[in-house]
Amino acid sequence: MSIDARLAELGITLPQAAAPVAAYVSSVEANGLLHISGQISLAPDGLMTGRLGEDRELDYGVAAARICGLNLIAQMKAALGSLDRVERVVKLGAFIASAPSFTDQPKVANGASELMVEVFGEAGKHTRSAVGVPVLPLGAVVEIDAIVLVRAAD
């Protein structure tokens, strides 16, 4: 089954890949790896903001991480042309805006990690970092970057 068919089966519509907002590019493909710049929690109805353990709850963070995951997949498609070129999601780096007392960053990052497995199956299983930070760009609650192993273009 193609990844586009899998997305349709899951009822997932990808957002438009966001353009960079500063002096960087969205992705770079080098030596069979696609490096994707951090994607913030920009949902269709606006940016998900705040700090977990302060003004936002765990479920909000998990939903924000899933949005970041969708934005990462949209960047993969924009860079590769076809999601069928994704051989494996290698690593996600999750940054979670959180209060010093909040320690559930891994649970938040699961929002994106579980999405990768839903979409790519075994190839979606990856290594990961989940780090609490005091603030993210534009007040975003979550930002996630990725490294993806890709197949050569036909």
C-alpha positions as CSV (number, residue, x, y, z in Angstrom):
1,M,0.0,0.0,0.0
2,S,1.3,3.4,-0.9
3,I,1.8,6.0,1.9
4,D,-0.8,8.3,0.3
5,A,-3.3,5.4,0.4
6,R,-2.4,4.8,4.0
7,L,-3.0,8.4,4.8
8,A,-6.4,8.3,3.1
9,E,-7.2,5.1,5.0
10,L,-6.4,6.8,8.3
11,G,-8.4,9.9,7.3
12,I,-5.3,12.1,7.4
13,T,-5.0,15.2,5.2
14,L,-1.6,16.7,5.2
15,P,-1.2,20.5,5.7
16,Q,0.7,22.6,3.2
17,A,4.4,22.4,4.0
18,A,5.3,25.6,5.8
19,A,7.9,27.9,4.3
20,P,11.0,28.9,6.4
21,V,10.5,32.0,8.5
22,A,14.2,32.9,8.9
23,A,17.6,32.3,7.3
24,Y,17.4,28.5,6.8
25,V,15.8,25.9,4.5
26,S,13.0,23.5,5.3
27,S,15.0,20.4,4.5
28,V,18.3,19.1,3.1
29,E,18.8,15.7,1.5
30,A,22.4,14.5,1.9
31,N,23.9,11.0,1.6
32,G,20.5,9.3,1.6
33,L,19.3,11.2,4.6
34,L,16.6,13.9,4.7
35,H,17.2,16.4,7.5
36,I,14.0,18.4,8.3
37,S,14.1,21.7,10.2
38,G,12.1,21.9,13.3
39,Q,8.3,22.1,12.7
40,I,6.3,24.0,15.3
41,S,2.8,23.2,16.5
42,L,1.1,25.2,13.7
43,A,-2.4,23.7,13.4
44,P,-5.0,24.6,10.7
45,D,-6.7,26.9,13.1
46,G,-3.6,28.6,14.4
47,L,-0.4,28.2,16.4
48,M,-0.7,26.0,19.5
49,T,1.1,28.0,22.2
50,G,1.9,28.0,25.9
51,R,3.9,26.0,28.5
52,L,3.1,22.6,29.7
53,G,2.7,22.3,33.5
54,E,2.0,26.1,33.6
55,D,-0.9,27.1,31.4
56,R,-1.3,24.0,29.3
57,E,-2.1,20.3,30.1
58,L,-0.4,17.1,28.9
59,D,-3.2,16.3,26.4
60,Y,-2.7,19.7,24.7
61,G,1.0,18.9,24.3
62,V,0.3,15.5,22.9
63,A,-2.0,17.0,20.3
64,A,0.5,19.7,19.5
65,A,3.2,17.1,18.9
66,R,0.9,15.2,16.6
67,I,0.5,18.5,14.6
68,C,4.3,18.8,14.5
69,G,4.4,15.2,13.1
70,L,1.9,16.1,10.4
71,N,3.9,19.1,9.5
72,L,7.1,16.9,9.3
73,I,5.3,14.5,7.0
74,A,4.2,17.4,4.8
75,Q,7.8,18.6,4.6
76,M,8.9,15.0,3.6
77,K,6.4,15.0,0.8
78,A,7.4,18.5,-0.4
79,A,11.1,17.5,-0.4
80,L,10.8,14.0,-1.9
81,G,7.8,14.3,-4.2
82,S,6.5,11.0,-2.9
83,L,6.3,9.6,0.6
84,D,7.0,6.2,-0.8
85,R,10.6,7.3,-0.9
86,V,10.7,7.2,2.9
87,E,12.7,4.1,3.8
88,R,12.8,4.8,7.6
89,V,12.2,7.6,10.1
90,V,15.6,7.6,11.8
91,K,15.2,10.2,14.6
92,L,12.9,12.8,16.0
93,G,14.1,15.6,18.2
94,A,11.2,17.0,20.3
95,F,11.4,20.3,22.2
96,I,8.6,20.9,24.6
97,A,8.0,24.3,26.2
98,S,7.4,23.4,29.8
99,A,7.6,24.6,33.4
100,P,10.5,23.3,35.5
101,S,8.3,20.9,37.4
102,F,6.9,19.3,34.2
103,T,8.6,15.9,33.5
104,D,6.3,14.2,31.0
105,Q,8.2,15.4,27.8
106,P,8.4,11.7,26.6
107,K,4.6,11.4,26.8
108,V,4.2,14.6,24.8
109,A,6.6,13.5,22.1
110,N,4.6,10.3,21.7
111,G,2.0,12.4,19.8
112,A,4.5,12.5,16.9
113,S,6.1,9.2,17.5
114,E,2.9,7.2,17.4
115,L,1.8,9.1,14.2
116,M,5.0,8.0,12.4
117,V,4.2,4.4,13.2
118,E,0.6,4.8,12.2
119,V,1.6,6.2,8.8
120,F,4.9,4.4,8.0
121,G,4.4,1.1,10.0
122,E,7.7,-0.5,11.2
123,A,9.6,2.1,9.1
124,G,8.2,4.8,11.3
125,K,9.9,3.4,14.5
126,H,12.7,5.8,15.3
127,T,15.2,7.0,17.9
128,R,14.2,10.1,19.8
129,S,15.0,12.9,22.1
130,A,12.4,14.7,24.2
131,V,13.7,17.8,25.9
132,G,11.9,20.4,28.0
133,V,12.8,24.0,27.2
134,P,11.6,27.3,28.7
135,V,10.4,28.9,25.5
136,L,10.1,28.1,21.7
137,P,9.8,30.4,18.7
138,L,6.6,32.4,18.5
139,G,5.5,30.9,21.8
140,A,4.9,27.5,20.3
141,V,4.3,24.7,22.8
142,V,6.1,22.0,20.8
143,E,8.8,21.9,18.0
144,I,10.1,18.7,16.4
145,D,12.8,18.1,13.8
146,A,13.6,14.9,12.0
147,I,16.1,12.8,10.2
148,V,14.7,10.4,7.6
149,L,16.4,7.7,5.5
150,V,15.3,8.0,1.9
151,R,15.3,5.8,-1.2
152,A,16.9,7.1,-4.4
153,A,14.5,8.9,-6.8
154,D,13.4,6.8,-9.8
